[in-house]
Each structure stands twice: as structure tokens, then as C-alpha cells.
Amino acid sequence: MFGSTHAHAGVYGDYLTKCLVSSTTDADKSLLMKWIFSAMALNSQVSPFVDMPADVRDKINQDAGGLYMRLLTESCKTQT
């Protein structure tokens, strides 16, 4: 009853992953790094060391949302 089960996306998940990786530019990767950093900077253990204005964080979030939207609805539409 409490045994673990493994999720497996299968071949279609593999196709989507490959498409996402191949469709992501260096600029996209830089944006993703900024987005991850801005999210991590909200953690109480890190936030005292980071001074990021809310409008900068909002812009990074909007840009990352646009990136995900482009990747899933344009670049990898078939795989999605």
C-alpha cells in the first residue's frame, strides 16, 4: 500500500524534453538563470544578501513566463 511508484513520461516526454533543450538559446538560458536566482533570493536564508527591487523581479518573472509560453506553444508546439 505504501510502496513507491515511479512516474514515467515515456517517449513523448522525451521528445518534448529534446525539443525544449534544442530550442533554448544562450539568451534563454541566461534568462532562466536570472529567474532561478530571483526565486532563490526570496528564501529567508538568502534574502538578507540580495537587494532586488520588486519591479526587477516582476520583469524577470514576466520574461520567463513569455519564454515558457513561446517554447510550449510555438517552438515545441507539436511535442507539447
PDB file with one MODEL, atoms N, CA, C and O in Angstrom:
MODEL        1
ATOM      1  N   MET A   1       0.819  -1.195   0.000  1.00  0.00           N
ATOM      2  CA  MET A   1       0.000   0.000   0.000  1.00  0.00           C
ATOM      3  C   MET A   1       0.857   1.251   0.000  1.00  0.00           C
ATOM      4  O   MET A   1       0.513   2.231  -0.661  1.00  0.00           O
ATOM      5  N   PHE A   2       1.965   1.239   0.726  1.00  0.00           N
ATOM      6  CA  PHE A   2       2.807   2.422   0.807  1.00  0.00           C
ATOM      7  C   PHE A   2       4.027   2.320  -0.099  1.00  0.00           C
ATOM      8  O   PHE A   2       4.951   3.125   0.013  1.00  0.00           O
ATOM      9  N   GLY A   3       4.039   1.355  -0.980  1.00  0.00           N
ATOM     10  CA  GLY A   3       5.165   1.195  -1.892  1.00  0.00           C
ATOM     11  C   GLY A   3       5.302   2.407  -2.801  1.00  0.00           C
ATOM     12  O   GLY A   3       4.319   3.081  -3.109  1.00  0.00           O
ATOM     13  N   SER A   4       6.513   2.672  -3.220  1.00  0.00           N
ATOM     14  CA  SER A   4       6.716   3.827  -4.090  1.00  0.00           C
ATOM     15  C   SER A   4       6.401   3.444  -5.527  1.00  0.00           C
ATOM     16  O   SER A   4       6.615   2.309  -5.954  1.00  0.00           O
ATOM     17  N   THR A   5       5.899   4.400  -6.243  1.00  0.00           N
ATOM     18  CA  THR A   5       5.663   4.218  -7.668  1.00  0.00           C
ATOM     19  C   THR A   5       6.501   5.251  -8.404  1.00  0.00           C
ATOM     20  O   THR A   5       6.783   6.332  -7.885  1.00  0.00           O
ATOM     21  N   HIS A   6       6.882   4.909  -9.587  1.00  0.00           N
ATOM     22  CA  HIS A   6       7.706   5.811 -10.372  1.00  0.00           C
ATOM     23  C   HIS A   6       6.878   6.392 -11.515  1.00  0.00           C
ATOM     24  O   HIS A   6       6.141   5.677 -12.194  1.00  0.00           O
ATOM     25  N   ALA A   7       7.011   7.678 -11.709  1.00  0.00           N
ATOM     26  CA  ALA A   7       6.356   8.318 -12.834  1.00  0.00           C
ATOM     27  C   ALA A   7       7.275   8.189 -14.044  1.00  0.00           C
ATOM     28  O   ALA A   7       8.494   8.319 -13.930  1.00  0.00           O
ATOM     29  N   HIS A   8       6.686   7.937 -15.178  1.00  0.00           N
ATOM     30  CA  HIS A   8       7.471   7.804 -16.397  1.00  0.00           C
ATOM     31  C   HIS A   8       6.692   8.470 -17.522  1.00  0.00           C
ATOM     32  O   HIS A   8       5.585   8.051 -17.859  1.00  0.00           O
ATOM     33  N   ALA A   9       7.283   9.509 -18.098  1.00  0.00           N
ATOM     34  CA  ALA A   9       6.599  10.247 -19.146  1.00  0.00           C
ATOM     35  C   ALA A   9       6.624   9.504 -20.474  1.00  0.00           C
ATOM     36  O   ALA A   9       5.768   9.735 -21.328  1.00  0.00           O
ATOM     37  N   GLY A  10       7.574   8.635 -20.655  1.00  0.00           N
ATOM     38  CA  GLY A  10       7.630   7.866 -21.878  1.00  0.00           C
ATOM     39  C   GLY A  10       8.257   8.620 -23.028  1.00  0.00           C
ATOM     40  O   GLY A  10       8.888   9.662 -22.849  1.00  0.00           O
ATOM     41  N   VAL A  11       8.071   8.075 -24.198  1.00  0.00           N
ATOM     42  CA  VAL A  11       8.728   8.598 -25.388  1.00  0.00           C
ATOM     43  C   VAL A  11       8.274  10.023 -25.713  1.00  0.00           C
ATOM     44  O   VAL A  11       9.073  10.825 -26.197  1.00  0.00           O
ATOM     45  N   TYR A  12       7.016  10.349 -25.457  1.00  0.00           N
ATOM     46  CA  TYR A  12       6.528  11.690 -25.777  1.00  0.00           C
ATOM     47  C   TYR A  12       7.151  12.741 -24.869  1.00  0.00           C
ATOM     48  O   TYR A  12       7.445  13.852 -25.307  1.00  0.00           O
ATOM     49  N   GLY A  13       7.347  12.392 -23.622  1.00  0.00           N
ATOM     50  CA  GLY A  13       8.053  13.292 -22.709  1.00  0.00           C
ATOM     51  C   GLY A  13       9.490  13.488 -23.135  1.00  0.00           C
ATOM     52  O   GLY A  13      10.043  14.580 -23.009  1.00  0.00           O
ATOM     53  N   ASP A  14      10.095  12.423 -23.641  1.00  0.00           N
ATOM     54  CA  ASP A  14      11.468  12.515 -24.152  1.00  0.00           C
ATOM     55  C   ASP A  14      11.539  13.451 -25.350  1.00  0.00           C
ATOM     56  O   ASP A  14      12.465  14.254 -25.459  1.00  0.00           O
ATOM     57  N   TYR A  15      10.562  13.351 -26.249  1.00  0.00           N
ATOM     58  CA  TYR A  15      10.532  14.230 -27.424  1.00  0.00           C
ATOM     59  C   TYR A  15      10.399  15.691 -27.002  1.00  0.00           C
ATOM     60  O   TYR A  15      11.072  16.568 -27.544  1.00  0.00           O
ATOM     61  N   LEU A  16       9.528  15.938 -26.034  1.00  0.00           N
ATOM     62  CA  LEU A  16       9.346  17.311 -25.563  1.00  0.00           C
ATOM     63  C   LEU A  16      10.619  17.825 -24.912  1.00  0.00           C
ATOM     64  O   LEU A  16      11.028  18.960 -25.161  1.00  0.00           O
ATOM     65  N   THR A  17      11.240  17.017 -24.094  1.00  0.00           N
ATOM     66  CA  THR A  17      12.485  17.426 -23.434  1.00  0.00           C
ATOM     67  C   THR A  17      13.556  17.766 -24.461  1.00  0.00           C
ATOM     68  O   THR A  17      14.227  18.791 -24.343  1.00  0.00           O
ATOM     69  N   LYS A  18      13.716  16.918 -25.461  1.00  0.00           N
ATOM     70  CA  LYS A  18      14.716  17.172 -26.506  1.00  0.00           C
ATOM     71  C   LYS A  18      14.415  18.453 -27.255  1.00  0.00           C
ATOM     72  O   LYS A  18      15.325  19.222 -27.564  1.00  0.00           O
ATOM     73  N   CYS A  19      13.159  18.688 -27.548  1.00  0.00           N
ATOM     74  CA  CYS A  19      12.779  19.912 -28.243  1.00  0.00           C
ATOM     75  C   CYS A  19      13.062  21.141 -27.389  1.00  0.00           C
ATOM     76  O   CYS A  19      13.602  22.131 -27.883  1.00  0.00           O
ATOM     77  N   LEU A  20      12.698  21.081 -26.111  1.00  0.00           N
ATOM     78  CA  LEU A  20      12.939  22.215 -25.221  1.00  0.00           C
ATOM     79  C   LEU A  20      14.425  22.540 -25.140  1.00  0.00           C
ATOM     80  O   LEU A  20      14.812  23.707 -25.187  1.00  0.00           O
ATOM     81  N   VAL A  21      15.247  21.520 -25.019  1.00  0.00           N
ATOM     82  CA  VAL A  21      16.694  21.733 -24.924  1.00  0.00           C
ATOM     83  C   VAL A  21      17.235  22.318 -26.220  1.00  0.00           C
ATOM     84  O   VAL A  21      18.018  23.268 -26.193  1.00  0.00           O
ATOM     85  N   SER A  22      16.829  21.763 -27.346  1.00  0.00           N
ATOM     86  CA  SER A  22      17.370  22.236 -28.626  1.00  0.00           C
ATOM     87  C   SER A  22      16.817  23.604 -29.027  1.00  0.00           C
ATOM     88  O   SER A  22      17.435  24.305 -29.828  1.00  0.00           O
ATOM     89  N   SER A  23      15.668  23.990 -28.483  1.00  0.00           N
ATOM     90  CA  SER A  23      15.056  25.275 -28.837  1.00  0.00           C
ATOM     91  C   SER A  23      15.455  26.409 -27.908  1.00  0.00           C
ATOM     92  O   SER A  23      15.076  27.558 -28.138  1.00  0.00           O
ATOM     93  N   THR A  24      16.204  26.111 -26.876  1.00  0.00           N
ATOM     94  CA  THR A  24      16.596  27.129 -25.902  1.00  0.00           C
ATOM     95  C   THR A  24      17.926  27.737 -26.303  1.00  0.00           C
ATOM     96  O   THR A  24      18.934  27.039 -26.412  1.00  0.00           O
ATOM     97  N   THR A  25      17.919  29.054 -26.523  1.00  0.00           N
ATOM     98  CA  THR A  25      19.119  29.771 -26.933  1.00  0.00           C
ATOM     99  C   THR A  25      19.973  30.129 -25.717  1.00  0.00           C
ATOM    100  O   THR A  25      19.556  29.940 -24.574  1.00  0.00           O
ATOM    101  N   ASP A  26      21.161  30.643 -25.977  1.00  0.00           N
ATOM    102  CA  ASP A  26      22.012  31.106 -24.874  1.00  0.00           C
ATOM    103  C   ASP A  26      21.334  32.234 -24.099  1.00  0.00           C
ATOM    104  O   ASP A  26      21.447  32.305 -22.876  1.00  0.00           O
ATOM    105  N   ALA A  27      20.629  33.116 -24.811  1.00  0.00           N
ATOM    106  CA  ALA A  27      19.906  34.199 -24.134  1.00  0.00           C
ATOM    107  C   ALA A  27      18.791  33.637 -23.254  1.00  0.00           C
ATOM    108  O   ALA A  27      18.550  34.140 -22.157  1.00  0.00           O
ATOM    109  N   ASP A  28      18.112  32.599 -23.735  1.00  0.00           N
ATOM    110  CA  ASP A  28      17.063  31.942 -22.948  1.00  0.00           C
ATOM    111  C   ASP A  28      17.652  31.336 -21.679  1.00  0.00           C
ATOM    112  O   ASP A  28      17.080  31.460 -20.596  1.00  0.00           O
ATOM    113  N   LYS A  29      18.802  30.679 -21.823  1.00  0.00           N
ATOM    114  CA  LYS A  29      19.462  30.069 -20.664  1.00  0.00           C
ATOM    115  C   LYS A  29      19.868  31.112 -19.646  1.00  0.00           C
ATOM    116  O   LYS A  29      19.777  30.878 -18.441  1.00  0.00           O
ATOM    117  N   SER A  30      20.321  32.272 -20.126  1.00  0.00           N
ATOM    118  CA  SER A  30      20.676  33.371 -19.226  1.00  0.00           C
ATOM    119  C   SER A  30      19.446  33.862 -18.467  1.00  0.00           C
ATOM    120  O   SER A  30      19.509  34.110 -17.263  1.00  0.00           O
ATOM    121  N   LEU A  31      18.339  34.000 -19.173  1.00  0.00           N
ATOM    122  CA  LEU A  31      17.082  34.416 -18.533  1.00  0.00           C
ATOM    123  C   LEU A  31      16.646  33.398 -17.494  1.00  0.00           C
ATOM    124  O   LEU A  31      16.219  33.776 -16.403  1.00  0.00           O
ATOM    125  N   LEU A  32      16.746  32.112 -17.814  1.00  0.00           N
ATOM    126  CA  LEU A  32      16.361  31.076 -16.846  1.00  0.00           C
ATOM    127  C   LEU A  32      17.236  31.133 -15.600  1.00  0.00           C
ATOM    128  O   LEU A  32      16.757  30.917 -14.487  1.00  0.00           O
ATOM    129  N   MET A  33      18.516  31.424 -15.792  1.00  0.00           N
ATOM    130  CA  MET A  33      19.418  31.548 -14.642  1.00  0.00           C
ATOM    131  C   MET A  33      19.000  32.728 -13.757  1.00  0.00           C
ATOM    132  O   MET A  33      19.000  32.617 -12.531  1.00  0.00           O
ATOM    133  N   LYS A  34      18.649  33.847 -14.375  1.00  0.00           N
ATOM    134  CA  LYS A  34      18.185  35.018 -13.612  1.00  0.00           C
ATOM    135  C   LYS A  34      16.892  34.693 -12.872  1.00  0.00           C
ATOM    136  O   LYS A  34      16.708  35.087 -11.721  1.00  0.00           O
ATOM    137  N   TRP A  35      15.998  33.970 -13.546  1.00  0.00           N
ATOM    138  CA  TRP A  35      14.715  33.632 -12.939  1.00  0.00           C
ATOM    139  C   TRP A  35      14.909  32.721 -11.727  1.00  0.00           C
ATOM    140  O   TRP A  35      14.290  32.930 -10.683  1.00  0.00           O
ATOM    141  N   ILE A  36      15.762  31.721 -11.869  1.00  0.00           N
ATOM    142  CA  ILE A  36      16.045  30.819 -10.749  1.00  0.00           C
ATOM    143  C   ILE A  36      16.681  31.590  -9.596  1.00  0.00           C
ATOM    144  O   ILE A  36      16.319  31.393  -8.436  1.00  0.00           O
ATOM    145  N   PHE A  37      17.632  32.469  -9.919  1.00  0.00           N
ATOM    146  CA  PHE A  37      18.285  33.255  -8.872  1.00  0.00           C
ATOM    147  C   PHE A  37      17.285  34.154  -8.162  1.00  0.00           C
ATOM    148  O   PHE A  37      17.300  34.250  -6.935  1.00  0.00           O
ATOM    149  N   SER A  38      16.413  34.813  -8.922  1.00  0.00           N
ATOM    150  CA  SER A  38      15.447  35.712  -8.292  1.00  0.00           C
ATOM    151  C   SER A  38      14.496  34.956  -7.374  1.00  0.00           C
ATOM    152  O   SER A  38      14.081  35.482  -6.342  1.00  0.00           O
ATOM    153  N   ALA A  39      14.148  33.722  -7.742  1.00  0.00           N
ATOM    154  CA  ALA A  39      13.294  32.903  -6.884  1.00  0.00           C
ATOM    155  C   ALA A  39      14.042  32.467  -5.633  1.00  0.00           C
ATOM    156  O   ALA A  39      13.493  32.505  -4.531  1.00  0.00           O
ATOM    157  N   MET A  40      15.286  32.056  -5.801  1.00  0.00           N
ATOM    158  CA  MET A  40      16.084  31.628  -4.647  1.00  0.00           C
ATOM    159  C   MET A  40      16.342  32.793  -3.694  1.00  0.00           C
ATOM    160  O   MET A  40      16.446  32.599  -2.483  1.00  0.00           O
ATOM    161  N   ALA A  41      16.444  33.996  -4.240  1.00  0.00           N
ATOM    162  CA  ALA A  41      16.724  35.173  -3.422  1.00  0.00           C
ATOM    163  C   ALA A  41      15.584  35.489  -2.456  1.00  0.00           C
ATOM    164  O   ALA A  41      15.777  36.251  -1.508  1.00  0.00           O
ATOM    165  N   LEU A  42      14.415  34.923  -2.677  1.00  0.00           N
ATOM    166  CA  LEU A  42      13.288  35.137  -1.768  1.00  0.00           C
ATOM    167  C   LEU A  42      13.382  34.282  -0.507  1.00  0.00           C
ATOM    168  O   LEU A  42      12.689  34.552   0.474  1.00  0.00           O
ATOM    169  N   ASN A  43      14.224  33.264  -0.521  1.00  0.00           N
ATOM    170  CA  ASN A  43      14.385  32.397   0.636  1.00  0.00           C
ATOM    171  C   ASN A  43      14.944  33.192   1.812  1.00  0.00           C
ATOM    172  O   ASN A  43      15.856  34.001   1.640  1.00  0.00           O
ATOM    173  N   SER A  44      14.412  32.968   2.978  1.00  0.00           N
ATOM    174  CA  SER A  44      14.814  33.736   4.161  1.00  0.00           C
ATOM    175  C   SER A  44      16.289  33.566   4.517  1.00  0.00           C
ATOM    176  O   SER A  44      16.870  34.437   5.164  1.00  0.00           O
ATOM    177  N   GLN A  45      16.895  32.469   4.106  1.00  0.00           N
ATOM    178  CA  GLN A  45      18.320  32.249   4.392  1.00  0.00           C
ATOM    179  C   GLN A  45      19.221  33.048   3.453  1.00  0.00           C
ATOM    180  O   GLN A  45      20.390  33.278   3.760  1.00  0.00           O
ATOM    181  N   VAL A  46      18.684  33.467   2.320  1.00  0.00           N
ATOM    182  CA  VAL A  46      19.474  34.160   1.303  1.00  0.00           C
ATOM    183  C   VAL A  46      19.079  35.628   1.167  1.00  0.00           C
ATOM    184  O   VAL A  46      19.919  36.465   0.837  1.00  0.00           O
ATOM    185  N   SER A  47      17.835  35.941   1.414  1.00  0.00           N
ATOM    186  CA  SER A  47      17.316  37.287   1.160  1.00  0.00           C
ATOM    187  C   SER A  47      18.095  38.422   1.830  1.00  0.00           C
ATOM    188  O   SER A  47      18.137  39.516   1.268  1.00  0.00           O
ATOM    189  N   PRO A  48      18.717  38.222   3.007  1.00  0.00           N
ATOM    190  CA  PRO A  48      19.486  39.337   3.578  1.00  0.00           C
ATOM    191  C   PRO A  48      20.690  39.749   2.720  1.00  0.00           C
ATOM    192  O   PRO A  48      21.229  40.841   2.896  1.00  0.00           O
ATOM    193  N   PHE A  49      21.106  38.895   1.808  1.00  0.00           N
ATOM    194  CA  PHE A  49      22.277  39.174   0.995  1.00  0.00           C
ATOM    195  C   PHE A  49      21.941  39.702  -0.395  1.00  0.00           C
ATOM    196  O   PHE A  49      22.839  40.027  -1.172  1.00  0.00           O
ATOM    197  N   VAL A  50      20.648  39.788  -0.711  1.00  0.00           N
ATOM    198  CA  VAL A  50      20.224  40.170  -2.056  1.00  0.00           C
ATOM    199  C   VAL A  50      19.293  41.370  -1.972  1.00  0.00           C
ATOM    200  O   VAL A  50      18.316  41.367  -1.224  1.00  0.00           O
ATOM    201  N   ASP A  51      19.613  42.387  -2.748  1.00  0.00           N
ATOM    202  CA  ASP A  51      18.750  43.566  -2.823  1.00  0.00           C
ATOM    203  C   ASP A  51      18.205  43.657  -4.244  1.00  0.00           C
ATOM    204  O   ASP A  51      18.812  44.282  -5.113  1.00  0.00           O
ATOM    205  N   MET A  52      17.052  43.027  -4.471  1.00  0.00           N
ATOM    206  CA  MET A  52      16.445  43.025  -5.795  1.00  0.00           C
ATOM    207  C   MET A  52      15.096  43.733  -5.721  1.00  0.00           C
ATOM    208  O   MET A  52      14.175  43.257  -5.058  1.00  0.00           O
ATOM    209  N   PRO A  53      14.984  44.864  -6.401  1.00  0.00           N
ATOM    210  CA  PRO A  53      13.705  45.582  -6.391  1.00  0.00           C
ATOM    211  C   PRO A  53      12.569  44.727  -6.960  1.00  0.00           C
ATOM    212  O   PRO A  53      12.787  43.895  -7.841  1.00  0.00           O
ATOM    213  N   ALA A  54      11.387  44.938  -6.456  1.00  0.00           N
ATOM    214  CA  ALA A  54      10.222  44.154  -6.874  1.00  0.00           C
ATOM    215  C   ALA A  54       9.954  44.301  -8.369  1.00  0.00           C
ATOM    216  O   ALA A  54       9.548  43.337  -9.018  1.00  0.00           O
ATOM    217  N   ASP A  55      10.174  45.488  -8.923  1.00  0.00           N
ATOM    218  CA  ASP A  55       9.899  45.674 -10.347  1.00  0.00           C
ATOM    219  C   ASP A  55      10.881  44.881 -11.215  1.00  0.00           C
ATOM    220  O   ASP A  55      10.517  44.434 -12.303  1.00  0.00           O
ATOM    221  N   VAL A  56      12.104  44.705 -10.752  1.00  0.00           N
ATOM    222  CA  VAL A  56      13.080  43.888 -11.481  1.00  0.00           C
ATOM    223  C   VAL A  56      12.651  42.428 -11.433  1.00  0.00           C
ATOM    224  O   VAL A  56      12.677  41.735 -12.450  1.00  0.00           O
ATOM    225  N   ARG A  57      12.258  41.962 -10.252  1.00  0.00           N
ATOM    226  CA  ARG A  57      11.790  40.583 -10.107  1.00  0.00           C
ATOM    227  C   ARG A  57      10.554  40.351 -10.971  1.00  0.00           C
ATOM    228  O   ARG A  57      10.437  39.308 -11.614  1.00  0.00           O
ATOM    229  N   ASP A  58       9.638  41.303 -10.993  1.00  0.00           N
ATOM    230  CA  ASP A  58       8.430  41.179 -11.813  1.00  0.00           C
ATOM    231  C   ASP A  58       8.778  41.069 -13.294  1.00  0.00           C
ATOM    232  O   ASP A  58       8.184  40.267 -14.014  1.00  0.00           O
ATOM    233  N   LYS A  59       9.733  41.870 -13.747  1.00  0.00           N
ATOM    234  CA  LYS A  59      10.152  41.829 -15.161  1.00  0.00           C
ATOM    235  C   LYS A  59      10.768  40.472 -15.494  1.00  0.00           C
ATOM    236  O   LYS A  59      10.467  39.895 -16.539  1.00  0.00           O
ATOM    237  N   ILE A  60      11.620  39.964 -14.621  1.00  0.00           N
ATOM    238  CA  ILE A  60      12.227  38.644 -14.836  1.00  0.00           C
ATOM    239  C   ILE A  60      11.134  37.580 -14.897  1.00  0.00           C
ATOM    240  O   ILE A  60      11.178  36.703 -15.760  1.00  0.00           O
ATOM    241  N   ASN A  61      10.153  37.643 -13.993  1.00  0.00           N
ATOM    242  CA  ASN A  61       9.048  36.674 -13.993  1.00  0.00           C
ATOM    243  C   ASN A  61       8.239  36.749 -15.289  1.00  0.00           C
ATOM    244  O   ASN A  61       7.881  35.720 -15.862  1.00  0.00           O
ATOM    245  N   GLN A  62       7.955  37.958 -15.743  1.00  0.00           N
ATOM    246  CA  GLN A  62       7.202  38.132 -16.986  1.00  0.00           C
ATOM    247  C   GLN A  62       7.981  37.575 -18.174  1.00  0.00           C
ATOM    248  O   GLN A  62       7.424  36.879 -19.023  1.00  0.00           O
ATOM    249  N   ASP A  63       9.270  37.888 -18.226  1.00  0.00           N
ATOM    250  CA  ASP A  63      10.099  37.403 -19.334  1.00  0.00           C
ATOM    251  C   ASP A  63      10.196  35.877 -19.320  1.00  0.00           C
ATOM    252  O   ASP A  63      10.138  35.245 -20.375  1.00  0.00           O
ATOM    253  N   ALA A  64      10.342  35.285 -18.143  1.00  0.00           N
ATOM    254  CA  ALA A  64      10.410  33.824 -18.040  1.00  0.00           C
ATOM    255  C   ALA A  64       9.077  33.196 -18.440  1.00  0.00           C
ATOM    256  O   ALA A  64       9.054  32.162 -19.107  1.00  0.00           O
ATOM    257  N   GLY A  65       7.984  33.807 -18.043  1.00  0.00           N
ATOM    258  CA  GLY A  65       6.668  33.319 -18.462  1.00  0.00           C
ATOM    259  C   GLY A  65       6.514  33.362 -19.973  1.00  0.00           C
ATOM    260  O   GLY A  65       5.967  32.439 -20.576  1.00  0.00           O
ATOM    261  N   GLY A  66       6.997  34.439 -20.581  1.00  0.00           N
ATOM    262  CA  GLY A  66       6.961  34.549 -22.039  1.00  0.00           C
ATOM    263  C   GLY A  66       7.821  33.495 -22.706  1.00  0.00           C
ATOM    264  O   GLY A  66       7.451  32.951 -23.746  1.00  0.00           O
ATOM    265  N   LEU A  67       8.971  33.206 -22.109  1.00  0.00           N
ATOM    266  CA  LEU A  67       9.852  32.166 -22.642  1.00  0.00           C
ATOM    267  C   LEU A  67       9.154  30.805 -22.608  1.00  0.00           C
ATOM    268  O   LEU A  67       9.141  30.091 -23.610  1.00  0.00           O
ATOM    269  N   TYR A  68       8.583  30.449 -21.474  1.00  0.00           N
ATOM    270  CA  TYR A  68       7.876  29.171 -21.368  1.00  0.00           C
ATOM    271  C   TYR A  68       6.707  29.108 -22.348  1.00  0.00           C
ATOM    272  O   TYR A  68       6.461  28.069 -22.962  1.00  0.00           O
ATOM    273  N   MET A  69       5.996  30.205 -22.490  1.00  0.00           N
ATOM    274  CA  MET A  69       4.871  30.250 -23.424  1.00  0.00           C
ATOM    275  C   MET A  69       5.357  30.024 -24.856  1.00  0.00           C
ATOM    276  O   MET A  69       4.755  29.252 -25.602  1.00  0.00           O
ATOM    277  N   ARG A  70       6.448  30.698 -25.239  1.00  0.00           N
ATOM    278  CA  ARG A  70       6.998  30.539 -26.583  1.00  0.00           C
ATOM    279  C   ARG A  70       7.453  29.099 -26.823  1.00  0.00           C
ATOM    280  O   ARG A  70       7.156  28.508 -27.862  1.00  0.00           O
ATOM    281  N   LEU A  71       8.177  28.544 -25.850  1.00  0.00           N
ATOM    282  CA  LEU A  71       8.683  27.190 -26.022  1.00  0.00           C
ATOM    283  C   LEU A  71       7.554  26.167 -26.162  1.00  0.00           C
ATOM    284  O   LEU A  71       7.621  25.279 -27.012  1.00  0.00           O
ATOM    285  N   LEU A  72       6.527  26.290 -25.337  1.00  0.00           N
ATOM    286  CA  LEU A  72       5.469  25.287 -25.315  1.00  0.00           C
ATOM    287  C   LEU A  72       4.407  25.471 -26.398  1.00  0.00           C
ATOM    288  O   LEU A  72       3.774  24.502 -26.816  1.00  0.00           O
ATOM    289  N   THR A  73       4.209  26.716 -26.856  1.00  0.00           N
ATOM    290  CA  THR A  73       3.129  26.953 -27.825  1.00  0.00           C
ATOM    291  C   THR A  73       3.621  27.261 -29.225  1.00  0.00           C
ATOM    292  O   THR A  73       2.832  27.265 -30.170  1.00  0.00           O
ATOM    293  N   GLU A  74       4.932  27.525 -29.377  1.00  0.00           N
ATOM    294  CA  GLU A  74       5.466  27.807 -30.707  1.00  0.00           C
ATOM    295  C   GLU A  74       6.593  26.829 -31.059  1.00  0.00           C
ATOM    296  O   GLU A  74       6.445  25.992 -31.949  1.00  0.00           O
ATOM    297  N   SER A  75       7.708  26.945 -30.356  1.00  0.00           N
ATOM    298  CA  SER A  75       8.901  26.158 -30.691  1.00  0.00           C
ATOM    299  C   SER A  75       8.657  24.660 -30.593  1.00  0.00           C
ATOM    300  O   SER A  75       9.129  23.899 -31.438  1.00  0.00           O
ATOM    301  N   CYS A  76       7.932  24.232 -29.580  1.00  0.00           N
ATOM    302  CA  CYS A  76       7.706  22.794 -29.356  1.00  0.00           C
ATOM    303  C   CYS A  76       6.219  22.467 -29.340  1.00  0.00           C
ATOM    304  O   CYS A  76       5.772  21.586 -28.605  1.00  0.00           O
ATOM    305  N   LYS A  77       5.466  23.182 -30.154  1.00  0.00           N
ATOM    306  CA  LYS A  77       4.015  23.016 -30.182  1.00  0.00           C
ATOM    307  C   LYS A  77       3.613  21.567 -30.464  1.00  0.00           C
ATOM    308  O   LYS A  77       2.739  21.026 -29.786  1.00  0.00           O
ATOM    309  N   THR A  78       4.233  20.944 -31.441  1.00  0.00           N
ATOM    310  CA  THR A  78       3.883  19.564 -31.797  1.00  0.00           C
ATOM    311  C   THR A  78       4.171  18.604 -30.644  1.00  0.00           C
ATOM    312  O   THR A  78       3.359  17.729 -30.343  1.00  0.00           O
ATOM    313  N   GLN A  79       5.324  18.769 -30.003  1.00  0.00           N
ATOM    314  CA  GLN A  79       5.705  17.876 -28.914  1.00  0.00           C
ATOM    315  C   GLN A  79       4.856  18.115 -27.668  1.00  0.00           C
ATOM    316  O   GLN A  79       4.593  17.185 -26.905  1.00  0.00           O
ATOM    317  N   THR A  80       4.432  19.352 -27.465  1.00  0.00           N
ATOM    318  CA  THR A  80       3.589  19.666 -26.316  1.00  0.00           C
ATOM    319  C   THR A  80       2.224  19.036 -26.502  1.00  0.00           C
ATOM    320  O   THR A  80       1.356  19.180 -25.641  1.00  0.00           O
TER     321      THR A  80
ENDMDL
END
